[in-house]
C-alpha cells in the first residue's frame, strides 16, 4: 500500500475556505469533518437529525439542521460556500427497490436542488459526490476502472447514476466544478450505518468482539474490495483540491486488493479471538431468497487513474484496517 497524502499537502486548498458537508453526522460525513477540522477552514455540517444552528468555535463548525429533500435547505446553506461534499443519501438497495419514488426524492432530487440552488444564487462551488461502484453492475472484468461500462441492476444504483449525470451536466455547463467518487466497500471506525445492508464489515467486527458468531451466505467466495474510511476521506479532499482538472469525471475508489467475503470474516474472527480470548465461529448459511443479484458480484477496484491525477494512494491493507477498527471499537466499549 502507498503512503497517504500529508495533511499539509491536503490542507493548502482549504485555507480560509468554507466547506459544506451533507450527511455530516453520518458515518462517512463524521469522518470527513474530523479530517477537515485539521485544516484552516470553516465547516458547515448539514444533518437531518442533529445540529443546533449555532457556531462551535473550538471546531470552527456550524451545525445546520435540515432535510436535503427540502429545496429550501439549499437556499440556506450554499451562500459563501467554496466546497460541497454531498454525502447524504438513503443507502439501502432493498429500501430503494421497495419504494423507488421515495428513493428518487432522497438520492436524485437533492442533487438537482443543490445544483439549481447554485445557479439561482450565482455561486459556483466545487461539488464532490459520493456514489458507488455498483453503478457498474456485475463486472465484466477485474479490476474495474473508469472505462468499465455502467449497467445498474438496482434502483439504488440507477438513482446514483442519475445524480452523477446531473452533476456532470452542470459541471460541463460551467455552473459548478464537479467530481464523483464511486466507492467500494467502506469500513472503519465511526457511527453505525443507517442501513442494515450497509457497513457489513463493521457490523461483523462488532459482533466478533462481542463473542457472537459471524455469518456468511453460502461459501462466501465472492470477492470484495474493502477500503478503509481514512483512505476514503483523503480521497475526497484530494479530489476537491484537483477539481479544476477532474471536472465532470467519475473515479473508482478502492484499495485495489480483493478478498473473498469468507476470507474477510476469518480475518475478523481471528483478530477478535486474539483480543478477547474467546473463539468466534464463522457460520455458513443459506442466502435468503430475496437476496439482490448485485450481492453475487465479484469486485476489485483499479484506482490508479485517480492516483495518477491527485497523488492519492490507499494506505491501509485489510489486515491493518481491521486491526485499527477493532482497537477503536474496544476503546469505546
N, C-alpha and C positions, 0 to 999 in steps of 0.2 A: 504494500500500500504506500501511497505517496505522503509527503509532508503537507499539513494543512497550510493554507494561506494565513499569514500572520495577521493579528488584529490591526497592526499598523498599516499593512497593505490594504486591508478591507475598509478601514475607517476613513481613509483620506477623502473618499467621495461623499461622505455623510457629514462632514464637519459643518455645523451651523444649519443643517437641513432639517426639514420636518418630514416625518415618516408616519404614514397611516398603516396600521396592521389590522385587517379584518379577521375576525375569529381570534383576536388577540388573547383571549382567555382559554383557548383550546389547547390541544396537545402540541401541535406544531407552532401555533402562534405564540404560546408562552415561551417556548424555546427560542424563537426568533427575537422576541422582545428582550429576553435575557442577554442575547448576543449584542443586540443594538444598544443596550444600556452601557456597554463598554465604550461606545463611541460618543463623540461630542455632538449628539443630535437630539432633537425634540421628538418624542414618540406620542402618537395618538393611538390608543388601543381601543378599537371598536369591538364590543362584545354584546350579545343579546341578553345575557343573563347577569352580567356584572357591571361594575363601573359606577362611579359617583358623579361623574361630570366635573370633578374638581381636580386641580393640579396636585400632583405628588412631587414636590420639589426635589426630594432626595433622588428620585428616579428620573426626573425630567419626563414624566409620563402623565398624559392627560387621559383619564378614563372616560370613554363615551359609551353610553348605553343605547343600543338601538338594534333594529332588525334590518339586515341587508336587503330583505324583500320589500322594504318600505322605501319608495323613491325619495321621500323627504329626508331620510337619514343621510343621503349622499349630498344633499344641499347643505347640510350642517357640517359635514366632515371634510370636504375637499378644499376649502379655502386655504391658500398658503401652503399646500402640501406639495412636496417635491418627489416623494416616492410613495407608491401604494403597493403593499404586499397583500394581495387578495387571496386569503387562505380559508375564509369561512365557507362552509359547504355542508350539505347533507351528504354523508359518506357511505350509506348502506346501499349496496346493489339491490338487496331484496326489497327494501322500502321504496326505492326508486321504481322498480318493476311493478310493485303493487299499486302505486299511485303516481303515474307519470306526470300528471298535471301539477300536483303538489311539488314534485321534484323539479320540474321546469321553473316553478316560481322561486325556488331556492338556489338552483345551480346554474340557471341560464339568465333569467331576467335581471338579477342583481348586477351581472357584468354589463348589461346594456344600460341599466340605471347609472352605474359608475361612469361609463364612457359618455353617455349623453349629459350627465352632470358636468363632466369636464368641458364638453362642447359649449353648454349653456353658460358656464361660468368663465369661459375663456382661459382655463388653466390647462397645462399640458404636462402632467407628471409622468414619471416612469412607472409603469404598471407591471408587476411581476405576479404571475398567476400560477397557482398550484393545481396541476392537472395530474393525470395518472397514466402509467404505461399501458394499462389495459385498454386504452383507446385503440391500440393496435390490434386488439382481439387475440386470436390464437396465433402465436408467432409462426411464420413460415420458415424462419431461420434463426439461429442463435450465433452470437449475441445480437440483440436488437439495437439498431441505431436509428437516426432520424430519417433514413431513407426507406425504412420499412413501411409498407402501405398500411393505412388505417382500415380497420373493419370492426367497429364497435359491436359487441354482442349483447350488451345490456343497455337499458335506458340510462343508467348512471353514466356509462361510458359515452353514449351518444350525446348526452347533455354536456359532459365535459368538453367533448369535441366542438359542440356548438358554441360554448363560451370561448374556447380557443379561437374559433373563426371570427367571432365578433372582435376580439382583441386584435387579431391580425389585421382585419379590415380597417379599423380605426387607426392602427399604427401606420398602415400603408397610406392613409389619407393625411398623415402628419398631425393628427389631433392629439395623440399621445405617443410615447415610446413604450412598446410592449414586448414582453418576453414570457414565454410559457415554459415551465419546468414540469415534465412528466415524471412523476416519482414512482420508484419501485416500492418494495415493502419497507416502510419506515418503522424503526423501533428505537427504543432507548428510554432513559428516564423522562418522566413527565406525568401529567394527569391522565386519567383513564380516557380512552377514546369514547366519543359519543355514540358509537355504533358497535353492536355486539360482534359484527363480522369484520371489524377493522381492529388493528393493533393486536393481532392474534399472538405474535411472538411475546409481546409484553404480558398478555393475559397468561400465557403458559409459564413465563418466568415467575409471575406472582403465585400461580398455583404450585409450581415446583418448590418455591421457598416455603410455602405453607404445608408442604408434605403431601399435597394432593396429586393423584395420578394425572398424567398427560394423555391426551387422546389424539390419535392420528387416523384420518379416514383412509381405509384400505391399506395399501403398502406404503403410502406416503412417498412415492418415488418422484413426484413432481418437483421440478427444480424451481427455486425462488431466488431472487436477488434481494438480500436483506441489507438495507443501507442505514447506517447509524444516524440518529437525529442531528447530532452536531455537524456531521458532514453535510446534511441537507440544508441546515440553516446557513452554513457558509456558502453553499451553492447559490442560495437566493441572494445573499448580499453580493456575491461576486457577479451574478447576472445583472443586478441593478447597477453596479458600477460600470459595466460594459454595455449598457442598454443601447447606446448610440450605434454600436457595431452589430449588436444582436437583434436589433429592432425587427419585429414581425416574425420572429422564428420560434420554434419549439425545440427543446432539448431533452434527451433521455438522461435521467439522473439515477444512478445506482452504484453499487460497489464494484461492478464488473466481475463479480465472482458468483457462481451458482452453487447452492447447497440444496439437497433434497429436503423436503419437509421432515421426513423421518430423521435425517442426519441432524437437522437443527434441534429437534426435540430431544435427541440423545445427548447433544451437547448441553442443553439446558438441564436435563436430568442429572448428568454427571456433575455439572457445576454446582447445582443446588445441593446434591448429596455431599459434596466436598465441604460445603459451608455449614450445613445444618447437621451432618452426621446421620441423616435419615434418607433411606433409599427412596427413589422416586420412580415408580413404574411407568412405562410408556405403553399404552394400550392401543392396539389397532382395532378399529371398529368399522362397521359397515357405514358408508356415507349415506346421508339422508336422500330420499328420492327426489326432493326438490332442490338439490344442490345445483347451482348455476354452472353451465358448461365452462365459464371462464375460470372456475376453480380447478379445472383439469389441465390448465396450461402448464407448459414449461417456459421459464423466463430467465434470461440473463441480460443485463444491460450492457451496452457499449457506450460509456460516457466520454470517450476520447475526444469527440468533436467539441464538446463543451469545455473540456480541459484545455484543449489547444487554444480556444478562444479567450479563456479567462485566467488560466494558470491554476484553476481548481483541480484538486485530486482527492478522491476518497482516502481517508486516513485510517479508519478503523476496520480491521477484519471482523468477521462474525464472532470469533472467539473473544477478541478484545471487547467488542461491543456488549456481548452477553455478560462478560465479567463486570464491566462498568455499570451495566444496568442492575445487576444483582447487588452490587455494592450500594448503589443509590437507593434501591428499594429497602435493603436491610437497614440502612441508616435512618429511614423514615418510619420503620416499624417499631 
